[in-house]
Amino acid sequence: MKSNVHEAFTLQIRLERRIIKILRHDEMAIRANVHTKSRYIPVIAKFSLSHLVALVWTGFSIYVSIPWVNDLAEVVSLPLALLIIAGIAYIPGYVNAFLVVSLIFDRQPPFKDENPIRDITILIAARNEAENIGNTLSYIAKQDYGGHLKVFVIDNGSSDETSHVALTSGKKLDLDITGIREENPGKFNALNTGLQHVTTELVITLDADTLLHPSAVRYLVARMESAPENVCAVAGSVLVRNSRENIITKIQEWDYFLGIASIKRLQGLYQGTLVAQGAYSLYKTDCVRAIGGWPDAIGEDIVLTWNLLKRHWKVYFEPLAVAFTSVPNSFRAFARQRSRWARGMIEALKEIKPWQQPQAYTKYLTGVNLLIPYMDVSYTFFWLPGLILACFGFFWIVGPATLLVLPLTFASYSILYKYQKYVFRKLNLRVRKNLSGFILFMLSYQMIMSPVSVWGYAQEVFRLKRVWK
């Protein structure tokens, strides 16, 4: 077994180096020619080439893993060995390879006008946010946006002074602000109540603890006005503002900065961003009304976005439209939040099947979500026990061959890190030094995320009580 693994591992290293060298060469070539017409690559070509590389990588992974499969099959049977290895190596490797090549091809089209002046409505659903709402409003007041901003703060049954603080702060800041009371619990109820009062063509949703960069609204609206007519929403880029609190928030900073942002860029490239998150996104008001507003779901923004995509509309992502949100600072709160997200994805899959999506790219992107629970279950019930076994010298599940995914993960994050640094320079921001958070993010984040996500899936399968916070 050791000689087989060593031979496979040596072959793996050689091909990894060659592929990464090719990817770097392609990236430099694309960067050098990004503004030339002759180098324009249609989306369908990017999609096809990304798939080709991903499939080649997967084929290579299958080839070098044959000794691994045979050895594991002697312990658990061949069908189960294939099931395990597919969940922890083949499928993650394919997804990561597709992501890497897609990120290399990704180029945001230029704005037609960086200084739009259309009137905009901002909806803020708030429950017991007296401590945060004043600060959130102060960042709205600092926007360099040329159009008029109308703010609605929907108090969703707060027991503190949320409404009073919001109105008092809004008037001091000279904002056009209106307070609305909605006693029925649930963020979707608050947003739908606010939607009834919107008279502008475009509406932004903003969480009560989320702070906008001074140019956030301007870039978000500019992307919408630069987009084709069938684009109904633009998701903003949400990053972490409380990363210095403790190690839990430090780890999440890298998840938002690299992990979530890379997925958003991938989906935006193929014109099907799957979540126009409620924390900060822009929508065409008529489109939201056409689908009946926000649904009664724990992942209301996910289901809303998928319903919009189902209507032949498209959803974009704008990395320059940056907002900073407070993330959970305890493991308990973090686990609850991420299990809600996982449950929300299952809700969306139950309501809108991937094959019901009208556009090919959206079919594919939502279809990938069907594989995510399988990967999370495999990681939780196979990879983690396998890691424990490896510590005692049993490399049946976790061994050198499982390292196939790592080079692609580092490649995707390094490419996105360069993009994010460009975004930060343009916005006059600096990337915080957070080495400890990065190391823990790379080494342990998935060990936390997969079990937490599996718990979220179980909550939806067994219809457990919904808990929003």
N, C-alpha and C positions, 0 to 999 in steps of 0.2 A: 504493500500500500504506500509506503514512504517513497519508494522510487517512482511510482506512478505520479504521485502528487508533486514530487520535485521536478519531474520532466514537464508536467503540465504547467507548473508555476513558472519555469524558465521560459517556456514558449509564450506564456501570457505576458511576461515582462517585456519580451522582445517586441511583440505586436503592439502592446500598449504604447511603448516609446514611439513606434512608427506612426501609429494613429494620431497620437497627441502632436507629433511633429507636423503631420499633414494638416491637422486642425489649426495649429498656430499659423502655418503658412497661408492657409485659406483665409484666416481671420485678418492677417496683415494685408492680403491682397484686396479683400473686400473693403477694409478701412481706407486703403489708398485710392479706391475707385468708387467710393460710396456716392459721390455727387455726379458721376458721369453717366450719361444715358446708355452708353454701350454696355455698362455693367449692371444695368437694371435686371433684376431677377424676379419674374412674376411669382405671386404667392403659391400658385400650384407647383411651380418648379422647386421652390423652397421646401414645400411640403413633401414632394416626391424625393428630393435629394436627402432630406432629413430621415425619411423612412428607409431609404436605401442603406445609409450608413448604419442606422439602428438595427436593421435586419442582418447586415453583414456582421456587426458586433455580436448580435445574439447567436448567429450561426457559429461564430468563433467560440463563444462561451460554451455552447453545447458541445463542440468538438473537444475542447480542452477539459471539459468536466466529465467525460466518459469514464475515466478511472474512478472519479468521485461517485458517480451514479452507481457503478458496479459494486464498489465497496459498501455504500450505504444500502444498496438493495440486498446484500447478504444479511443485513441486520433487520430491515423493516419491510422487505419485498420491493420489487421493481416499481409497480404503480405508485406506491407511497413515496418511494425515493424521488421519482419524477415530480410528484405533487409538491414535495417539500422544496426541492431545488428550484423548481419553477417559481415558487412564491418568494424565495429569499435571494435568488440570483438571476434567473433568466429574465423574468418580467421587469424587476427593478433595473437591470442592466439595459434592457431595451428602452425603457422610459427615459433613463438618464442619457443614453446616447442620442435619442431623438431631441431631448431638451438641449444638449450641448450644441448640436449642429444648428438647431433652430435659433438659438441665441446668437450664434455667429452671423446668421443671415439677418437678424432683426435690425431694422432701421426705422425709426419714427419718421413719417413724412413731415415736411416742413409745415409750419402754420401759414395759413393764408393771411391772417391778421393776428398779431400777438396782443392787440389792444382792443378787444371787443367792448361794446357799450350797451348791450341788451340788458333790460331790467331782469333781475333774478330774484327768486324767492328762496330763502333758506329755512328749512324745517328742522327744528331741534326738539326731539322727544326727550323729556327729562323726568326722572323720578328720583326724588330726594337728592338733588344735585345742587343744593344751595351753596355748597363749598366750592364747586367747580364752575358754575354757569357764568359768573361774572368774568372770570378769566377767559373763558371761551368767547364771550361776546367782545372782550377787549381786542382779541386777535381778529375778529371780523371787522371791527372798526378800523384796523390798521391796513386793510386790503388796498392794494394799488389798482383796484378795478375801476374802470371809468363809468360803468353803468350804475343804476340805482339798485341797492340791496334792500329787500324787504325781509325782515326776520319774524318768524312765528315760533314762539316757545310753547310747546304743548306739554303742560304739566299733567303727567300720567298718575294722578292720585297720590301726590307727594304728601308726606306728613311733616315736612319741614317748611322752610320759607323759600322754596325754589322760585315760585311765581313772583313773590315780592322782590327778591334779590335780582331776578332777571329784569323785571320792569324798571327797577330803580337804576340798575347798572346801565341798561340800554339807553335810558334817558340821559344819564350823565355822559355817555359816549356819543350822544347825538345820533343814535341809530333809529331807523324806522322799525320799531319793534311792537309786536302785539302778543299778548298772553292769551292762551286758550286752556281751558280745563277739560280733561278727559278722565272720567273716573273709572271706566272699564279698563282693567289691567291688561297689559300686553303692548309691546312697542308698536305692533301692527295697528292696533286701535288708535294709538296716539298719532301715528303718521297719516292714517286714513282720515282722521278728523282734521288734521292740518291741511291735507290735500283739498278738502272741500273749500278752503278759503284762498287757494292759490289762483291768481289771475294772470300770472306770467306764463310764457311759453316754456320756460325752463325752470326746474326746481332742483335745489340741492338738499340732500339730507346730511346732517352733521350730528355726531354724538355730542352729548353735553360736556364730556371731558376731553374733547379733541381740539387741539389748537392748530390754526391754519398758518402756514407760511404766508408772508405778505403778498406773494404773487399766486397763491394757490387757486383762488377763484378765477383770476385772469387766464391762467394756463388751462384750467379745466374747461372754461367756456370757449377759449380759442381752439381747443381740440375739437369740440363739438361743431363749431362753425366751420372748421376746416375739413370736416368729415363728410362722406356722402349722405344723401338725404335719408337713407334707410338705417343710419346709426341712431339709436334711440337713447343710449346712455353712455356715459364715460365714467369709468372708475378712477378715483384718485389714488395716489400712492400714500399709503398709511404706514408711518414708521413709529418707533417707540420713543417716548419723551421722558420716561422715568427709569431709564436703563441703569442709572447709578445707584438705585435703591439697594439691591442685593443681587446675589448670584442668579436668582431666578429671572429677574428682569434683564440682567446682562445677557443671559442665554437667548432670551426672546428678542433682544435687539438684533441679533444676527439672523434669527428666523425671519423677521419682517424685512430686514435689509437685503438678505440674500435669498432665502427660501421662498417666501411668499411672493417677493418681487419677481423672481425668475419665472415662477408659474404664471404670474400676471402678464409678463412680457411675452411668454410663449403663446398664451391664449389670445392676447391682443394682436400678435403677429398674424394669427389665423382668424382674426375678426370675430372671435367668439369668447371674450372674457366671461368666465362662467359665474363670477360673483361681482356685481356692482354693489360693493359693501355699503351697508347703511351708515357706517361710521363717517364716510365721506365719498359721495358720488353725485353725479349730475344726471338728470333724466329729462326727457321731453314729457311735459305734463300730460298731454293728450294720450301718449302711449301708455303711461301708467294708469290713467283712467280707463283706457280701452280694455285693459285686462282685469279691471275691478280693484285696482289698488294693491296694497300689500296683503298677503294671505295670512290666515290664522295658522302660523307655523313657527316652530322654535328657530328655524332658519329662514325667516321671512324674506331676507334679502336674496338668498340663494334661489328660493322658489320663484320670487318675483322675476329675477334675471332670466331664469330658464323659461318662464312664461313669455317674456319679451322675445327671447330668441325663437321660440316656437311660432311666433307671429311673423317670421321672415325678417325681423329686425336684427341689427348687429349691435354689439357692445364693444367699445374700445377701452383702452387703458392709457392714461397719461402720466408718465413717471415724473414730470416736472410739477405736477399739481400735488404738492406734498403737504400732508397734515401729520401731526404728531399726537398719538393717543397714549393714555395710561394703560399699561398692561397689568395683569394680575401679579401681585408681589408675594404670593404664598402658593405653595404647591397645591393646596386644596382648591383655591380660586382658579388657578391655572387649569387644573384637571377638569373642573366644572365647565370652564369656558370651552376647552377643546373638545370635550365630550359633546357639548351642545353643537359645535360646528360639525362634528362627525354625524350626529343625529340629524342635523339639518340637511346634510348631503343625502342621507337615506330618504328623508322626506321628499326631497326633490326627485330622486330616482323613482320613488313610488308614484309620484304624481305625473311626472313628465318622463317618459321612457326615451332613452337616447335615439332609438329608431324613429321616434315621432318628430324629431327635430328636422326641419326642412332643408337645412344647409349641410353639405358634406363635412365641412370642417367642424361644425358644431356637433354633428353626429359622432364624429371621432372623439372630440374633446370630452363630451359628456359620457361617451362610451368608456373612456379610460377610467372614469370614476367607478365603473362596475368592477374594475380590477383592484381598486384601492383597498376595499375591505378584505379581499383575499390576501393581499400583501401584508396588511396589518395583522391579520389572524396568523399568517405563516410566521411573521417576525415574532409575534408574541408567544406562540405555542411551539415553534420549532427552533428559530434562531436563538432566542434567549436561553432555553434549556440546552441547546447545542453549545452555547458559549460557556455555560457552567461545566458541561462535559469536557470541553476542550481544556479547561483549567486543570482537569485531572488526567489529561493525556489521551482522551478519546475524541479524535477529530472526525467523527462520523458526519456531523452536520456543519460545524464551523471549523474551517481550516484555511490553508493558503488560497485555495480556489475561490473562497468567498470574497477575496480582495479584488475580484474583477470589477466590482462596482465602484471602488474608491477612486481610481484615476479619473473616471468620468465625473464623479461628484466634485472633485477638486477642480477639474477643467471648467465645469459649468459655473461654479462659484467664482473662480478667478476671472472668467469673462464678464460675469455680471458685476463683480466688484469694480472692474474698470468702468463699466457703464455708470454704476452708481456714483463713483467718484466724479465723473463728468457732470452728472446731475447736480451733485453737491457744489461743485465749483461754480456752475452757472447760477445757482441759488445763493451763492456766498455762504455756504455752510461747510463745516468740517466734519469728517468722519471721526467719531470718537475712538480713542485707543482703548480697546476692550479685548485684550489678548486672552485673558482667562475665560471670558464668556465665549470667545470663538472656539477655543480648544474643547471646552465642554459641549458646545453646540455640535461640533464635528464628531466627538466621541460618544456622547451619551444621549443626544436629543431624541433620536429615533427609539431608544430604549424606553423613553418616557412616553413619547407620542403614540406609538402603536398600541400599547395596553390601554391608554386613556381613550383612544379612538374606538377600540373594540368595546369598551364599556359604553360608549355613546351608541354604537350600533345595537348593542343588547338592549339599551333603554328604549330604542324605537321598536325593535322586534317584539319586546314584551310589553310595549305601550305603558311604560312607567310614567309617573307624574312628571310633567314638564317643570323644570326649574330654570328661570331665565338668568338668575344671578345667585 
